[in-house]
Amino acid sequence: MKIVGILIKDRIKEANKTQEILSKYSNIIKTRLGFHEVSEYTCSRIGFIILQLIDNKEEEYLSFKKELEEIGGIEIQEMKFKL
């Protein structure tokens, strides 16, 4: 099982392109959780997305990761678990 964390450093600038790529590769995403800081007066520009990916889709994942990295302002971290 692969878990991927995505840090979006400026949601206002990078959110639309990130969403397009997430939609394009939705067939490899099993679970998606997104969150950002919100207070009474402000909404943080930084956002986090955690994805659980479908197993055995490594080639598609590499294309997905490459497209995200091309956006800029994105940091990707991976965790792999052997079940």
Secondary structure, 3 states (H helix, E strand, C coil): CEEEEEEECCHHHHHHHHHHHHHHCHHHEEEEEEEEEECCCCEEEEEEEEEEECCCCHHHHHHHHHHHHHHCCEEEEEEECCC
